Amino acid sequence: MLEKLFKLKAHKTTVRTEVIAGLTTFLAMAYILFVNPSILGATGMDKGAVFVATCLAAAIGSVLMGMIANMPIALAPGMGLNAFFTYTVVLHMGYHWQVALGAVFISALIFFALSLFKIREWIINSIPLPLRSAIAAGIGLFLALIALEGAGIVVGNQATLVGLGDLTKAGPLLAILGFFLIVVLEARRVTGAVLIGILVITAISMLSGMTPFAGIFSAPPSIAPTFLKLDIAGAFNVGLVSVIFAFLFVDVFDNSGTLIGVSRRAGLTDEKGNIPAMGKALIADSSAALFGSLLGTSTTTSFVESTAGVSAGGRTGLTSVVVAILFLLSLFFSPLAGSVPEYATAPALLFVAVLMTSGLAEIDWKDITTAAPVTVTALAMPLTYSIANGIAFGFITWTVVKLLTGKVREVNPALIILSVLFVIKLGWLSA
């Protein structure tokens, strides 16, 4: 049956290899079980329900990817998108989390349509590679600010906006220790480095009496507080147009980059470098995002940590199905997830930020017409506390600078249209 479903022999793999690969991928991305409830919980959402929604969304998404596209790529609520959901849409813009879930649903619906009608390629090709790198880096810097603030390392300051926290307190010190531990373990190529870092700091916190021990195993919490609680009608508010676009935009590029990177690593591309199953993979991905919003979590997307499983030999969708099974088993670890303090998840966020900002190394910094929009995009996200604003400022700056310096070939109609829409949004609709 497994041979018929996943074509193991054709991909030169075995059931044992796929199971090991699935376990490896799960350990590399299991930190999302602790981080996602912590982030979304700041909106007022029930953390127990979010934990269940995270497990189920990851399981459903991974199964869809495995069964529809037969690719060794696991899915879960995406980092960066969950931060945008919480800190920009809900806490900064003031919308209720139910409305934010509605925006996630609408963006996923649009993504599904784009995947179905193959418009995605046109959108991706219209955005210059430097801007794509800048968006990823900006999200990374945004996550870094959230991590440092959550750990108490960076605090508010009326005179300078931000300042250094009290590093004599245990929370910031444990967060710093956790970050060092994750980086060292990752450098030594230890599987599950991020997860180990979170668990070690949580254990130290419990043993020192800073965090109460709530247990490890129990029946899953109720998902009722978040299940089908999305407000789709409220998400059609004019002010949420840019929010829906930001969810869609980041999801499209995040997915595409992950699919391309993991597929190349696994040798699943053809002689031209194309991915034969790309269309099916995008349909699975967008469907997973729809299910995630219904369950009660931010956008579900492909995880780049899937490369860990591919490195362990994963080549088919069986790897993804194994990940899905492990996420379902994780439903019974809710007490442990609820015991993880914020300064234990902050190092994981900071580490993800490091990975996301590495794309800036590919920028041609000698070309000021490229360097300026990239810098504006990356800095605007953390400094305005909004991924949507960063994308808007980046697009506008790129279009204006390139046109005024005569580099018309580096600007296409899609960029011009989007830039005009962003100017209208920032100049008038925000007033």
N, C-alpha and C positions, 0 to 999 in steps of 0.2 A: 504493500500500500504506500509506504513512504517513498519507495523508488518511483512509483507511478506519479505521485503528487509532486515530488521535488526533483526528479531526474538526477539522483545522486551520482550514478556512474558517469553520466555525461559531463558532470561538473568535477569529476575525479575526486570525490569525497566519500565519506562513510557516515553512518549514523553516529558513531562514537565521536568522530571529529566535529560534527555539527553540534552535538550536545555540549562538548567542551567549549566550543566557540560561543554558544549561547550563554553558558555560565560566565564566560570571560566578559562578554558584552554587558551582561546584567550587573556584574560586580563593578564595572567601569562607570555605569550610569545610575546605580542604585541610590546615589546621593540625592537624586531628585525626590525620593520618598520623604526625605527630611526637609529639604530646602523648599519645595513647592508649598506645603502647608504653612511653613513659617512665613513665606512671602505673601501668599494670598490671605493668610489669616489676619494680616494687618488691615485688610479692607472691612473686617467684621464678619467674614465668612467663617463658618464652623470648621475648625482645623481637622477634626475627626472626619467630617464629611469630605473635606478636600483631600485628605489622605486616601480615602476609599476611591474618590473620583480619579485621583492620580494613578492609583494601581489599575483601575479598570480601564481608564483611557489609554494607558501604556500597553495593557494586555490586548485590548481591541485593536489599537493601531498596529501593533507588532504582528498580530495574527493576519490582519488585512494585507500588510506588506508581504508577509510570507506566503499567503495563499493566492493572492492576486498577481503579485509581481515576481514571486519566487526569488526574492533578493534577501541577503543576510543583513538587513538594516532594521534596527529596532526604533520604536517611536515612544515619545513621552511628552508631557507638557514642556515646552521649550524655555530654556533660560534666556533672559532678555525680554521675551514676550510676556512672561509672568511679572517681571519687574515693571514693564510698561503698563500692564493691566492694573497693577496695584498703585504704584507711585505717581504715575501720570494721570491715567483716566479716572481713578477713584479718588486718591488723596489730593492730587494737585488740581484737577479739573472739577472735582466735586460730584461726579456721577455715582449713582449707587452701583454696587457690584453686579446686581441683576442686569442693569443696562449694559455694563461692560461685557457680560456674558453674551448678551444679545448682539453686541458689536462683533464679538468673536464668531458667533454663528453666521452672521451676514458675510463677514470676510471669508469664512470657510466655504460658504455657498458660492461666492464669486470665484474663489480659487478652484472649486470643483468644476464650475462652468468653463473657466479658462483652460483647465486641464482636459476637459471633455472636447472642447473645440480647438485645442492646440494653439491658443493665443499666447500661452506662456512664453514660447520661444521669442515672439516679437517683443514682448515686454522686457525680457532679460537682455536681449541683444540691443535694445535701445538705451540701456543704462551703461555708461562707460565703466570699465573695470576699476579704475581708481576710486570712483564713487562707491562702488560695491564694497571695496576694501575699507573705505572711510566709514561707511555705515556699520560694518561689523566692528571696527575699532571703537566707534562712538558708543555702541551698545556695551562694549567691554569696559570703557571708561565709566559709563553710567552704572554698571554693575559694581565696579570698583568703589565708587562713591557710596553706593548703598551698603556694600560690605563694610567699609571703614566706619561708616556712621553707625551701622548695627552693632559693630564690635566696640564702639565707644572710643575708637582711635581718633576719629574726626568728629568734632562737635560744632554746633552753631556759635557764631561770635558776632555781636552787633557791629563791632568796629571793622572787622575784616571778612565778614560773611561766614567764614569757616576758620577753625583753629584746632590745635592739638588737644586731645582729651587727656584724662588723667591716667598715665601709663603705670601708676603705682597700684591701680586696681586689678583685681584678679581677672575680670572679663577680658579687657584688652590684651593682657599678657597671655592668656590662654589662646586668644584668637591669633596672636602673633606666632605662638608655638605651633598651633595647628597649621598655619600657612607654611612655616618652615618644614614641618613634617610632610605635608603633601608634596611640596616641591622636591624634597630629597627622595621620597619614595618614587615619585614619577621619574626623576632623573635616573634612578636605579632600576627603572622599568618594573616596578612592583605592581601587579594587577590589583585594581581597586584602590589605588592610592588615595583618591578623594574620599571614598567611603571609610577607609581606615582612619584617615585624619579626623573625620567627623566623630566616629565612634570612640577614638582615643580621648579626644577632648571632652566628650560627653561623659566617659567613664571617670576621668579625673575630676570633673565637676561634681559627679555623684558621690565619689569617694570622699571628697573634701566637704561635702554637705551643702554645696552651693545650689545643687539641683536635686529635687526629690526623685527617688527611684519609683516609677509607677509600674514596673514590671516589664516583661518582654512579650509574652504571648497573651492573646485574649480573642474573643469573637470580634469580628470587624464592627466598627462603629456604624451608626445609621447614616445613610447617604441622603436621607430625606431633606435635611436643611439646604442642600444645594441642587438636588435632582429636579430637573425641569423648572428651575427657578429663574431662567433667563427672561429678560424683558426685551423682546424683539421690537415691539412698537416703539418703546422708548429709545432704542438705538437708531431710529430713523431721524433723530434730532439733527438739524443742520450742523451744529457744532461738532457732531461726531463723524462727519464725513472724512475728515483728515485722520481720525482715529481708526476708522474701518480701513482706510487706505494704508495706514501704517502697519496694522496687523497683517493685511494682505501682502503688502510689499515686502516686509521682513520675512514673512513665511515663505513666499515664493523664492526669494534669493537664498534663504537659509536652507530650504529643502534642496534646491538645485545644486548648491555648493556641496552639501553633504552627499547627495546621490552621486554626483560626478566624482568626488574625492574617494568615497568608499568603493565605488564600482571600479575605478582605475586600480585601486589597491588590490581588489579581489580578482582582477583580470576579467571583468564582466563586460568590457567594452569591445566593439568590433574593430576592424583594421583602421577605420577612419576616426576612432576615438569616441564614437557615439554609443549610447546605451540603448540596446534594443528594447528593454523593458521600461524605459523612462516614462512613457505614457501611462502604463499600468501603475507604476510606482507613484506617480503624482495623483492619480485617482484614489489610490489607497491612502495616501497622505492627507488629501483634502477631506476624504470621508472620515478619517480618524479625528480631524479637527472638529467636524460637525458633531460626532459622538461626544467628544470631550466637552464641548460647550453645553450639551444637553445634560451631561453628568454633573457638571459644575466645576470646570477647571479652565484655565487659560489655554491658548492655542497649542494643540498637540502637533509635534513636528518630528522629522527624522533627527536622530542623535548622531553627532560625529563620533561619539564614543564607540559606535559600531565598528570602527576600524580596529579596535582591540580584538573583537571576535574574528574579524577577517584575518588579522595577523595570526590568530590561533588556528586558522584553516577553514573558517566558515565560508561557504560558497553558495548556499541555497537558502530558501525561505525557511527551512527547518531550523536554522539558527534563530530566526526571528520568533518562531513558534515556541522554542525552548525559553526564550526571554519572556514571552507572554505568560507561560506557565509559572515562571518564577515570580513575576509580578502579582499573579493571582495568589500564590502562596504567601506573598508579603502582606496580604490583607490581615493576617493574623499577628502582625508585629506592630499594631497601632500604639500600644502603650510605650514602646521604645521610641517611636517617632514623636510621640507627644512629650517625651522627656528631654529631647534634644534642645539645648539653649541656643539663643541667637548667635552668641559668640562662637559656637561650634560650627554653625553653618556659614558664618561670614568668611572663614578661610576658603571654603569651597567656591563661594562667589568670586572672591579675589583671584583664585587660581583660574577660573573660567575667564575672568577678565584678561588675565595674562595671555591666554591662548587666543582670545578674540582680537587683541590689539597687535598681534604679531604680523597681521597682514599689511601693516604700514611699512614694513621693510621692502615691499614690492613697489612702493610709490617712487616716481621720478621727482625727487625733491629739487632738482635743478631747474625744472620747468615751473615757474612761479604761477602760471595760469592753471596748473594742476595742483600744486602744493597749497595754494590759497583755499580753493573749495574743499579740499580734503581736510585741511586743518579746521575750517569753519564747521564742517559737518561733524567731525569727531568731538570738538569742544562744545558745540551747541547742545548736544544731548545731555551731558552731565550738568552743564551750567544753567540750562533752562529746565532741567529735570523732565525732559520729554524727548523720546525717540522721534516722534512726529515732527517736532520743531527742528531737530537736527537734520532730518531728511529734507524738510522744506528749505532751510537756509542753504544747505549744500547744493540742491538743485538750482536754486535761484542764482547763487554765486557762480556756479559752473557755467550756466547759460549766459549770464551777463558778461563775465570776464572773457569767455571764449569768443563771443560775438564782437565785443569791443576791441579785441586784439587781432581780429581778422582770422581766427581759427574756426571758420564756419563749418568746416568738414567734421569737427568734433562735437557739433551740436546737431541733433536730429529733431524732426517735428514733435516726437513724443516728449522730449525734454522741454521744448519750448512751451507746449501745451500745459504740461505739469507745472512748470515754473510760473506761468501766468495764473493758474489755479491756486498755487501756493501764495502768490502775492495777494490775490483777492482774499484768501482765507486769513492770512496774517494781518492784512491792512484793514479789512472791513468786517468780515464775519466775526473776528475776535473782539471787535470794539464793543 
